Amino acid sequence: MSKTRVLTGITTTGTPHLGNYVGAIRPAIAASRGENVESYYFMADYHALIKCDDPARIARSRLEIAATWLACGLDPDKVYFYRQSDIPEIPELTWLLTCVTAKGLMNRAHAYKAAVDANSAAGEDADAGITMGLYSYPILMAADILIFNAHRVPVGRDQIQHIEMARDIAARFNHLFGAGRDYFVLPEVVIEESVATLPGLDGRKMSKSYDNTVPLFEGGAKKLKETIARIVTDSRLPGEAKDPDSSALMPIYRAFADEAESADFRAALAGGLGWGEAKQRLFERLERDIAPMRARYEELIAQPARIEEILQAGAARARQLSVPFLAQLREAVGLRRFQAGSAGKSARTAAVAARLPQFKQYRENDGRFYFKLLDAEGRLLLQSEGLDSPKQAGQCIAALKAAGALAAATVGYSLGEGVAAGDVDTALAELAAAAE
């Protein structure tokens, strides 16, 4: 069974805090361990350039965020973990997609409209301060998704429009250049309704924009303890019953504790536990989980070359997919190599033929006749056993085209390395569709 490709982008601005860990990092890493999932995690550093023009901040953030995800348990050997800027096929695909994207679609993008509205409200020119990076942001995001043909993209509700735009852009490209083939999968949005939202120091949602965050690793255990001590509580004294549901301490504690621990903490608050002692218990519970990850984080941060090695290895693995796929897309839009004898052919017919599987017949030194089936990239899908005549080989090929891989059992065959019967059937279906 083929795996579901799930892609997650990580913006490289700022330093991860406790809310980021609980709401995004921890659940994403847990999801990456599913058996039928192929996970792609990338640091969206090109996107960061849209929001930040401080090179030092971007450079530091990339290092901190990579170290954080690795320290929290992301296994780079089991997922694709890379920087967006290390995949040159992404900006090239962005341009191919830009050339088929309607300006009207970009005019409707929420971020652009919000910037225009803010300028108008301030009496400024509608496009004051708006860069083409901001304006074209959804196309770059579409390229991030489509270069690996992700099936599912987990996002918050504010990003739904961007996934819908990616679908529209992909469908437009398929329509213009597909010639019967869909190059792009139309990605599905996954709404993260169950994402845990932690309260910050002031009780509002923990967010950098509110300046109310609890650090994850920054500043070590000392800063974590000091920050927890600043969480706003009411004026009830030790011995007075506290309302657990009105305190920011309870949901933060519950995000790390099991049911029994949470019940004990709730009961202690209701029983009059003092706020100072309650904050100490919260710190100790968080520190139990965070301390081992922090140690790993500090080890990684001290070895930036090791992080670079991991990211370069991830990019190399990812480019094994993006390079050949981009070559197909270049071919599809007409950016092809010149070849002798091709001038008289229909360009579209030649393009279709170039990306179809092929049967090849040949005779070996044993005097017998063989055939093999290759996919569009030349990978061996199917190898026949020896046959008595070229006519018999031709008859077997015709039977395969008509009945699929099972027909080869009448001949005897072997599959190429890493090939399943389903791959053969897919190739045969492509040939059949092209012949119609």
C-alpha positions in Angstrom: 0.0 0.0 0.0 1.4 3.4 -1.0 2.1 5.8 1.8 0.3 9.1 2.4 2.7 12.1 1.9 2.2 14.7 4.6 4.1 18.0 4.4 4.7 20.6 7.1 6.5 23.9 6.8 8.2 25.6 9.7 8.7 29.3 9.5 12.2 30.3 10.6 11.6 33.5 12.5 11.8 33.6 16.3 12.6 31.1 18.9 10.2 28.2 19.7 8.3 28.5 23.0 6.3 26.1 25.1 3.1 26.7 23.1 4.9 25.9 19.9 6.1 22.6 21.3 2.7 21.5 22.6 0.6 22.8 19.7 2.8 21.9 16.8 6.2 20.2 17.3 5.1 17.4 19.6 2.0 16.3 17.6 3.8 16.6 14.3 6.7 14.4 15.5 4.2 11.8 16.9 2.4 11.8 13.5 5.6 11.3 11.6 6.0 7.9 13.2 2.9 6.4 11.6 3.6 3.4 9.4 1.6 4.5 6.4 2.9 8.1 6.4 5.7 9.6 4.4 6.5 12.9 6.2 8.2 16.0 4.8 9.3 18.7 7.3 11.0 21.7 5.9 12.3 25.0 7.3 10.5 27.7 5.3 13.5 30.1 5.2 12.5 31.7 1.8 9.1 32.5 3.4 11.0 34.1 6.4 12.5 36.7 4.0 9.0 38.0 3.4 8.5 38.8 7.1 12.0 39.6 8.3 14.9 41.7 6.8 17.3 41.0 9.7 19.9 38.4 8.3 21.3 37.6 11.8 17.8 36.8 13.2 17.0 34.5 10.3 20.4 32.8 10.5 20.0 32.2 14.3 16.4 31.2 14.0 17.2 28.5 11.4 19.8 27.0 13.7 17.6 27.1 16.8 14.5 25.7 15.1 16.4 22.8 13.4 18.0 22.0 16.8 14.7 22.2 18.5 12.9 19.7 16.2 15.8 17.3 16.4 16.1 17.6 20.1 12.3 17.0 20.5 12.6 13.6 18.7 12.3 14.2 15.0 14.2 11.3 13.3 15.9 12.6 10.1 16.4 9.1 8.9 12.7 8.4 8.9 11.4 11.7 7.5 12.5 14.2 4.9 13.9 17.1 6.9 15.4 19.9 4.9 15.6 23.6 4.4 13.5 25.2 1.6 16.5 27.1 0.4 18.5 23.9 -0.2 16.0 22.6 -2.8 16.6 24.8 -6.0 13.7 23.0 -7.7 11.3 24.9 -5.4 12.0 28.4 -6.7 12.2 27.1 -10.3 8.8 25.5 -9.9 7.5 28.7 -8.3 8.2 30.4 -11.6 6.5 27.8 -13.7 3.5 28.1 -11.5 3.6 31.9 -11.5 3.3 31.8 -15.3 -0.1 29.9 -15.1 -1.5 31.7 -12.0 -4.1 34.4 -12.6 -3.3 37.8 -11.0 -6.9 37.9 -9.9 -6.3 34.9 -7.7 -3.4 36.6 -6.0 -5.5 39.8 -5.6 -7.9 37.7 -3.4 -5.2 36.4 -1.0 -6.0 37.3 2.6 -2.5 38.5 3.6 -2.4 40.9 0.6 -5.9 42.2 1.1 -5.2 42.8 4.8 -2.1 44.8 3.9 -4.1 46.8 1.4 -6.9 47.5 3.9 -4.4 48.6 6.5 -2.8 51.0 4.1 -6.2 52.4 3.0 -7.2 52.9 6.7 -4.0 54.8 7.3 -4.5 57.0 4.3 -1.5 55.5 2.5 -1.2 54.3 -1.1 -2.9 50.9 -1.3 0.3 49.1 -2.1 2.7 51.0 0.2 5.3 48.7 1.7 3.9 45.6 0.0 6.5 43.5 -1.7 6.1 40.9 -4.5 7.3 38.4 -1.9 4.1 39.1 0.2 2.0 39.3 -3.0 3.3 36.0 -4.4 3.6 34.1 -1.1 0.8 31.6 -2.0 2.6 30.6 -5.2 5.8 29.8 -3.3 3.7 27.8 -0.8 2.1 25.9 -3.7 5.5 25.0 -5.0 6.6 23.8 -1.6 3.6 21.4 -1.6 3.5 20.4 -5.3 7.2 19.7 -5.8 6.7 16.6 -3.6 3.0 16.0 -4.5 2.0 16.0 -0.9 -1.4 14.4 -0.3 -2.2 16.2 3.0 -1.0 19.5 4.4 -1.9 20.2 8.1 -2.6 23.9 8.7 -4.5 26.2 10.9 -7.7 27.8 9.6 -5.8 31.0 8.5 -4.0 28.9 5.9 -6.9 27.1 4.3 -7.1 29.6 1.5 -3.5 28.9 0.5 -4.1 25.2 0.2 -7.2 25.9 -2.0 -5.0 28.2 -4.1 -2.4 25.4 -4.5 -5.2 23.1 -5.7 -6.4 25.7 -8.2 -2.8 26.3 -9.5 -2.1 22.6 -9.8 -5.3 21.9 -11.7 -4.6 24.8 -14.1 -1.1 23.4 -14.8 -2.5 19.9 -15.3 -5.1 21.2 -17.7 -2.6 23.3 -19.8 0.3 20.8 -20.0 -1.0 17.4 -18.8 -2.0 16.0 -22.2 -4.0 13.3 -20.4 -1.7 13.2 -17.4 -2.0 14.9 -14.1 1.4 15.9 -13.0 0.2 17.3 -9.7 -1.8 15.7 -7.0 -4.4 18.1 -5.7 -3.4 18.4 -2.0 -6.0 18.1 0.8 -6.1 20.5 3.7 -6.0 19.0 7.2 -7.5 21.3 9.7 -5.7 21.1 13.1 -8.8 21.5 15.2 -7.4 19.4 18.1 -4.2 21.4 18.4 -3.6 22.3 22.0 -3.5 26.0 22.8 -1.7 26.9 26.0 -2.5 30.1 27.9 0.4 32.5 28.3 1.6 34.5 31.4 -1.4 36.8 31.2 -4.0 34.1 30.6 -4.4 34.9 26.9 -3.3 32.5 24.2 0.5 32.0 24.4 1.9 34.0 21.5 5.0 36.0 20.7 2.7 38.9 19.6 1.4 39.1 23.1 4.9 38.8 24.7 3.5 36.3 27.1 5.4 33.1 26.2 7.0 30.5 28.4 10.4 29.5 26.9 11.0 25.9 25.8 14.8 25.7 25.9 16.0 29.4 25.9 17.7 30.4 29.2 17.7 26.9 30.6 15.9 25.6 33.7 16.5 28.9 35.5 14.6 31.0 33.0 11.8 28.4 32.8 11.3 28.6 36.6 11.5 32.4 36.6 9.0 32.7 33.8 6.5 30.2 35.4 6.7 32.3 38.6 5.4 35.3 36.6 2.2 33.6 35.5 -0.7 35.8 36.7 -2.9 34.2 39.4 -5.6 35.6 41.7 -5.2 36.9 45.2 -6.3 33.8 47.1 -4.0 32.9 49.9 -2.6 29.5 50.8 -5.3 27.4 52.4 -8.1 29.0 50.4 -9.7 26.9 47.7 -8.6 27.7 44.1 -10.6 27.3 40.9 -8.4 25.1 38.7 -10.4 26.0 35.6 -9.8 29.7 35.9 -6.0 29.3 36.3 -3.5 29.2 33.5 -1.5 26.7 35.6 -3.9 23.9 35.1 -4.0 23.6 31.3 -0.2 23.9 31.1 0.2 21.2 33.7 -2.3 19.0 32.0 -0.5 19.3 28.6 2.5 17.4 30.2 0.9 15.2 32.8 -1.1 12.0 32.6 -4.7 11.8 33.8 -3.8 10.7 37.4 -1.2 13.5 37.8 -3.6 16.1 36.5 -6.3 14.9 38.8 -4.0 15.2 41.8 -2.9 18.7 40.8 -6.5 19.8 40.3 -7.5 18.4 43.7 -4.5 20.1 45.4 -5.6 23.5 43.9 -9.2 23.0 45.0 -7.9 22.0 48.4 -6.0 25.2 49.0 -2.5 24.7 47.6 -0.7 28.0 47.6 0.1 29.6 44.3 3.8 29.6 44.9 3.9 25.9 45.7 1.6 25.2 42.7 4.0 27.0 40.4 6.9 25.0 41.8 5.0 21.7 41.1 4.3 22.9 37.6 8.0 23.7 37.0 9.1 20.3 38.3 6.6 18.5 36.1 7.6 20.4 33.0 11.3 20.0 33.8 10.9 16.3 34.0 10.1 16.2 30.2 12.0 19.2 29.0 15.4 18.7 30.7 16.4 15.7 28.6 15.4 17.5 25.4 17.2 20.6 26.5 20.4 18.7 27.0 20.1 17.3 23.5 19.3 20.8 22.2 22.4 22.4 23.8 24.5 19.6 22.4 23.2 20.3 18.9 23.5 24.1 19.2 27.1 23.7 20.1 27.7 21.6 16.9 26.2 23.6 14.1 28.3 21.6 11.6 26.4 18.5 12.7 23.1 20.2 12.1 24.3 21.3 8.7 25.3 17.7 7.9 21.8 16.5 8.8 20.1 19.1 6.7 22.3 18.6 3.7 21.6 14.8 3.9 17.9 15.6 4.1 18.1 17.9 1.1 20.0 15.3 -0.9 17.3 12.7 -0.2 14.6 15.2 -1.1 16.3 16.1 -4.3 16.3 12.5 -5.5 12.6 13.2 -5.9 12.5 16.9 -6.9 15.2 16.8 -9.6 13.7 14.2 -11.9 10.2 15.5 -11.3 11.2 19.1 -12.2 12.8 17.7 -15.4 9.4 16.2 -16.3 7.8 19.6 -15.7 10.4 21.4 -17.8 9.7 18.9 -20.6 6.0 19.5 -20.2 6.1 23.2 -20.7 8.5 23.0 -23.6 11.9 23.6 -22.0 13.4 20.6 -23.8 16.8 19.7 -25.1 17.2 19.9 -28.8 17.6 16.5 -30.5 18.3 15.5 -34.0 15.4 14.3 -36.1 12.8 15.8 -33.9 11.9 18.8 -36.0 9.2 17.0 -38.0 7.4 15.6 -35.0 4.4 17.1 -33.2 5.9 18.8 -30.1 3.0 17.6 -28.0 3.2 14.0 -29.4 6.9 13.9 -28.7 6.4 15.2 -25.2 3.8 12.6 -24.4 5.9 9.8 -25.8 8.9 10.9 -23.8 7.1 10.4 -20.5 5.4 7.1 -21.2 6.5 3.7 -20.2 8.1 1.6 -23.0 8.3 -2.1 -24.0 11.6 -3.2 -25.5 12.1 -6.5 -27.3 15.4 -8.1 -27.9 17.2 -11.4 -28.6 19.9 -12.8 -26.4 22.9 -15.0 -27.2 20.8 -18.1 -26.2 18.7 -17.6 -29.3 15.6 -16.8 -27.3 13.5 -13.7 -27.4 12.8 -11.4 -24.5 11.0 -8.2 -23.6 11.1 -5.8 -20.7 8.9 -2.9 -19.5 10.6 0.3 -18.5 9.0 3.3 -16.9 9.4 6.9 -18.1 12.6 7.3 -16.1 14.1 4.1 -17.5 13.5 2.0 -14.3 13.0 -1.7 -15.0 9.5 -2.7 -14.1 9.1 -6.1 -15.7 11.5 -8.6 -17.2 10.2 -11.6 -19.2 11.6 -15.1 -19.4 12.9 -16.4 -22.8 10.3 -16.9 -25.6 10.6 -19.0 -28.8 9.9 -16.2 -31.3 9.4 -12.4 -31.6 5.8 -13.1 -32.5 5.2 -14.8 -29.2 6.9 -11.9 -27.4 4.6 -9.5 -29.2 1.5 -11.6 -28.3 2.6 -11.5 -24.6 3.0 -7.7 -24.7 -0.5 -7.4 -26.2 -1.9 -9.6 -23.5 -0.2 -7.5 -20.8 -1.6 -4.3 -22.2 -5.1 -5.9 -22.2 -5.1 -7.7 -18.9 -2.5 -6.1 -16.7 0.3 -7.6 -14.7 -1.4 -10.9 -14.0 -1.3 -11.8 -17.7 2.5 -12.0 -17.5 2.1 -15.1 -15.4 1.3 -17.0 -18.6 4.8 -16.2 -19.7 6.8 -16.1 -16.6 8.3 -12.8 -15.5 10.3 -11.1 -12.7 9.7 -7.6 -11.3 12.4 -5.0 -11.2 14.1 -4.3 -7.9 11.7 -2.5 -5.5 8.8 -2.8 -8.0 5.3 -4.1 -7.1 2.8 -5.5 -9.4 0.8 -2.3 -8.9 3.6 -0.3 -10.5 3.4 -2.5 -13.6 -0.4 -2.1 -13.8 0.0 1.7 -13.5 2.5 1.8 -16.3 0.2 -0.4 -18.5 -2.8 1.9 -17.7 -0.7 4.9 -18.9 0.1 3.2 -22.1 -3.6 2.2 -22.6 -4.8 5.8 -21.9 -2.3 7.2 -24.4 -3.5 4.8 -27.1 -7.1 5.9 -26.8 
